[in-house]
């Protein structure tokens, strides 16, 4: 007899974001951040000034997402914190893995006596430029 294992599959909360990354051991790990804290769009414009006034000659936009983990144990947060130094990180949606840049450079993984959560900020690797 091998024993009995029972489990329940709980669907991800609406707005949750699944992240994948290369771990130190070379495997691809996954974690679902249940909370998308903020989603913002940053715009960079190049303007020129002339006799006729100021004109925008090019613009680029990039989306940024700030994600928050569930409250986890220290060991779990240390594992998730590998995202900050991983060579490749992806956001996983229903159809594909899309490469992202991790903008965060610090993670708090332990507060004395309490469970903690981890926040990261990411952006898609591609920017949209228009003349």
N, C-alpha and C positions, 0 to 999 in steps of 0.2 A: 504494500500500500504506500502510495506516494503522498497522500494527504489531500486536503481539499483547499482550494483557493477560491475565494469569492471576491468579486470586485464590481464596482458600479462605474459606468462611464458617464461623466457629467459634461454636458455640452459647454463650450466656452461662452463666457458672458458676452453680450452684445458689446462691440467696441474693443474687445480683447485683441491683442496683436501677438502673433506667434513669431518668435525670433529663432534663427538657427545660426550656429557659429562653429568654427574649427576649434576644438579644445586643444589643450597642451599635449594630450595623448594622440592627437591626429584624428580622432573621431569627430563626427558632426553631432553636436548636441542641440536640443530644442528646449525652449521654455515659452510658455504663454504668459505674457504680461496682461493681467486682467483689467488694468486701468490705463486708458489713454488720457493722461492728465491734460495735455494741451496739444493742439495741432495749429501750427502757424505757417504763414507764407512770408518769406523775406524777399524783397525786391531790391536789386542793384541797378541803378541807372547811370548811363554816361550822358552827360549834357555838354553842349557847347554854347557859348555866348557869342553873339555877333551883333551887328547893327540892327538886325530885325528882332532881337531879343534872345531868349534862351530856348534851345530845342533839344529834345531827347533823341540821341542818335542810336542808342542800343539799350536794351533792358534784359535782365536775367532774373528768373524767379527760382526759388528753391523752397520746398516744403520741409518743415521740421516737426518732429513728433517727440514729445516727452512722455515716456512710459514709466509706470510704477508697478513693481512686482507686488505679489501678495506678501503678507507678513510671513516670513520664513525663519528657519533656524539659521544660526551662524554658518554651519557647514553648507547649507543650501545656498546662502547668499555668496559665500566664497566661490562656489561653483559658477553661479550666474555672473559674478564679477569678472570672470574670464572674458566676457564679452568685450570689456574695455581694452584688452590687449590682443584679442584674436585677430589673425591676419585677414580673415574674411568673415563678414557678418551679412546675413540676409534677413529680410522680412518675408514671411511665408504667407501667401494668400491661397485662395482656392485653386489657382491654376499655375502658379509659378513661384520660384524663389527670386526675389529682386535684391540685388546687392545694395547695401547701405553703408554710410560712414557713421561711425560712432563718435559723437562730438564730446561726450562726457569724458573727463579724465580722472575722476575721483569717485569712489564708492565707499559709503559707510556700511560695514557689514556686521557691526556689533555695538550694541548699547547695553550697558550693564543691567542685567535682570529683565530685559524685555525682548520680545521678537522685533525685528526690524524689517524694513522693506528697502528695496533698491530702486533708484530712479536713474534712467539713462535718457539721453537725448540723441536722436538719430536723424539722418536725412538721406534721401535717395542719392546715389552717386552721380546721377545725371542731372544737369540743370537745363532748363529750357531757355534758349536765347532767341531773340527776334531782333532784326535790324530796325 
